[in-house]
Amino acid sequence: MEKRPFVTLDKLTEITKDIPTPFHLYDEKGIRRNVEALKKAFSWNPGFKEFFAVKATPNPFIVDILREYGCGCDCSSMTELMLSKAVGCGPGDVMFSSNDTPEEEFLFAHQMGGIINLDDITHIESMERVLGCVPETVCCRYNPGGVFTLSNGIMDNPGDAKYGMTTDQIFEAFRILKEKGVKQFGIHAFLASNTTTNEYYPRLAEILFKLAAELNRKTGAHIAFINLSGGIGIPYRLDDEPCDIFKVGEGVHQVYDKILVPAGMDDVSIYTELGRFMLGPYGALITKAIHEKHIHKEYIGVDACACNLMRPAMYGAYHHITVMGKEDDPCDYRYDVVGSLCENNDKFAIDRMLPRVDMGDLLFIHDTGAHGFSMGYNYNGKLRSAEVLLHEDGSYELIRRAETEKDYFATFDCFPFYKKLGF
Ligand SMILES: *Cc1c(COP(=O)(O)O)cnc(C)c1O
């Protein structure tokens, strides 16, 4: 597969005159076409709803675009709940899929009409204590244990994952919750991450649909929705095959008809909590080449660092790089593309073949739209970058300003030291 930037060099040059590099740039057109496709792929299910995993790209301007298509928000913390409330999420619009949850967050989620997704059976008690009641609708997170396999091998290892309830526990939880007066139930599981095979959701759906039918039969609980959570991946590498969301939707449809319909459960809504799939390909880190170094290897130093995009340093993740304006030049130079952190893993690429990079060249680091900016941090006193939205008509908008030194020192404002900084 070929990877082309969603912006031209001319447009980027125009933006960088106004907003200095580095920054994350998002492609509104790509975001819209993709959410439209997702909705179409699941249109066979009248109750279908995507709850965007806010942690992937916690920017209200981005969430607002998805809200136009009826998406809700999947939240895991107080600030994500606050963001969702601020963009107008009301009853039924928030899935609170948290774990190791502070009690007061259950209360906040409940008060804004969010659906609580219980990660553990002990949370029934803490939720009831803090709410003073049980909500009418409750979701439980499931962990089947063992290893999760698809036809191309082991995908992940739920037996080692901290999330969810065991099979025995989820039956017990449903009985307890039903007795306490819960009317509508949901089931959730997240068993593998960044899967580009079309098989993941249908296979997960099969496991959850069978469980739902059995839970319904044995406890009498009414299961209103099944939440397939996140996990659909994107092609980071040129030779990764992208998933076909229409095949994924149809695959889930088939198991729905095979398992839920004969069980008399044809009113179950399908929910998703996608993050990477919704935004990943529609964001890029834009950075400028500022140093070249010729020692035992050839290095290109850029003005971004791992604080702006942690995935390569953290998991050795591949992010494709385009040198803007040199899209069709031969890749006959071998470089390590690095940031300035005092950590030797601060490398966006190792031994990457690229066209010759000249100082001042703009680099487009692909697929940073999800789990990119949001995983940023302040090590070495680095400041978080800006985020910019490229609109469909070619205009652009600053949707988050870059952090300043003043922001960095703000949490020292109660110390005498702060005054010497002169802000
Ligand atoms: C992270 C997360 C998601 C989103 O995962 P993606 O891999 O971005 O699709 C969804 N649900 C929960 C509970 C998560 O923790």
The ligand as a Tripos MOL2 file, in Angstrom:
@<TRIPOS>MOLECULE
LIG
   15    15     1     0     0
SMALL
NO_CHARGES

@<TRIPOS>ATOM
      1 C1         -8.3480    2.0820   24.9190 C.3       1 LIG1
      2 C2         -9.7210    1.6030   24.9810 C.ar      1 LIG1
      3 C3        -10.5480    1.6470   23.8470 C.ar      1 LIG1
      4 C4        -10.0640    2.1030   22.5010 C.3       1 LIG1
      5 O1         -9.0890    1.2650   21.9920 O.3       1 LIG1
      6 P1         -8.5620    1.3880   20.4940 P.3       1 LIG1
      7 O2         -7.4660    0.3850   20.4210 O.co2     1 LIG1
      8 O3         -8.0820    2.7800   20.3220 O.co2     1 LIG1
      9 O4         -9.7120    1.0720   19.5950 O.co2     1 LIG1
     10 C5        -11.8550    1.2530   23.9970 C.ar      1 LIG1
     11 N1        -12.3400    0.8160   25.1890 N.ar      1 LIG1
     12 C6        -11.5740    0.7520   26.2910 C.ar      1 LIG1
     13 C7        -12.1690    0.2930   27.5550 C.3       1 LIG1
     14 C8        -10.2430    1.1320   26.2140 C.ar      1 LIG1
     15 O5         -9.4760    1.0470   27.3170 O.3       1 LIG1
@<TRIPOS>BOND
     1     1     2 1
     2     2     3 ar
     3     2    14 ar
     4     3     4 1
     5     3    10 ar
     6     4     5 1
     7     5     6 1
     8     6     7 2
     9     6     8 1
    10     6     9 1
    11    10    11 ar
    12    11    12 ar
    13    12    13 1
    14    12    14 ar
    15    14    15 1
@<TRIPOS>SUBSTRUCTURE
     1 LIG1         1 GROUP 0 **** ****
